[in-house]
Amino acid sequence: MARTRTQIRQLTVQQLGLPFIEGTSGTGTVTTLVDTPDLSQFRDDALIGSWIYISDGSPNFRDLQITDSAQSTGTLTFIPELSAVTSARTYEVLPFSATAIHQSIDTSLTQLYDMGLLVREFTFRGIVVGSPLYNANFELWSTTTTVDGWGGEGAGVTQTRTRNDANIAGSETSMGLVSNSGSEGRLTLSDPWRRFMWDMKGQTVKFYCWVKSSNSSHARIGISNGSSITYSDYHSGDGDWNLLSVEYASALSDTSLFPCLVVADTNTSYFADCWMQGGGDITEYPWPIALAPDGPSSMAMVSQGANTTDAVGDMRQLGRRRPVLDWSYVLDHTYSFPSATSLQRGILVLPPGLPHGERMLMQCVGPFTLPTADTEAVEVTLPESLMLAKMAARSLLERRLLQLPLSTRRVYEEMMQRLAGDVGALSSGHGQSSDVVSFGPAMN
């Protein structure tokens, strides 16, 4: 069970015991919001200093501070002035700005992960033996519309992150692509990740990718040598997943070597788990460090069949898992002088001699998603979301503490102590419910 940012924000506010209102506005202006049924519950001036959060539409400001509230008309006056009236807007009245609440949620998620109290356990399927493609199952995204480590070429493409619906394949994320015009748009592996492919030059390499499309002569894949592209056949357009493949005899004189995902027009096609084969004995694989900063905790390899004639293969049922033990994970901090900036990268080192084409199934522990939109979800259960909300509420009170008079400060300190105690109690029992014996009718 996951919780959206909206659910976590509202749960956080509930822990504070301060006024919280949610509703839809009536007729308003660019400086007032009116909701007679809900806002008339509060006496004149009771909501001054609170914040309005406009949660729908595209207002030029979403956080609005209340400067006046009138009970008789259910009217709130706010700053700054909007560019459009507030009629029929979904809104929340919050004791802190939504921006501050979201920042506290992000900070608390990071702190709870660092303390080992709230971690995301998952299986990473993005590495295939012999294929040093970065983020090859498109699990890691820089933003909601930009997959990490890949970039547009040709007419360019618009990317859509897809999870938990009919358009995912072997891994838990797939990518919808449309061309930015009526001509061919491509998504290609970007630098610095292309350098992991350079040692495959001079050999015959194959590129595979699961593709789903409802349009024929629209979606395909390719291998670029830096000056030309060798393409696969087009997807059949049957609306199902096809395993596309393309083969290229590379030369040592090639200026580059990287894969391409290709769409011909503005119809959406979906791309998932991809890999390359044929490049010799590959031992170093770039790791998506943001997903699991400490690397995998264990791994096994499984066989995946591929029938290139019929464009089918094994997607999920991959047979017996065989443990891999002789591996290592290396963190590389690159220091840039004199700018005093550093860049951290992770490298997974697999033992030589593993059979090419075997998919690695790796158990990992990583931080939870930091949501950037109200509809985005954090992968927490209801008890975990309560612990997160209490931690975020305490963080909000702490930020406000130094701005308060002494008498109010003492009240906030008492609330912070209570919230800290609740977090401790929740964390001590975290995960233990699964170990409790359930007594049913057959047990006396």
Secondary structure, 3 states (H helix, E strand, C coil): CCEEHHHHHHHHHHHHCCCCEEEECCCCCCCEEECHHHHCCCCCCCCCCCEEEECCCCCCCCEEEEEEEECCCCEEEEECCCCCCCCCCEEEEECCCHHHHHHHHHHHHHHHHHCCCCCEEEEEEEEECCECCCCCCCCCEEECCEECCEEEEECCEEEEEEECCCCCCCCCEEEEEEECCCCCEEEEECCCHHHHHHHHCCCEEEEEEEEECCCCCCEEEEEECCCCEEECCCCCCCCCEEEEEEEEECCCCCCCCEEEEEECCCCCEEEEEEEEECCCCCCEEEECCCCCCCCEEEEEEECCCEECCCCEECCCCCCCCEECCCCEEEEEEEEECCCCEEEEEEEEECCCCCCCCCEEEEEEEECCCCCCCCCCEECCCHHHHHHHHHHHHHHHHHHHHHHCCHHHHHHHHHHHHHHHHHHHHHHHCCCHHHHCCCCCCCCC
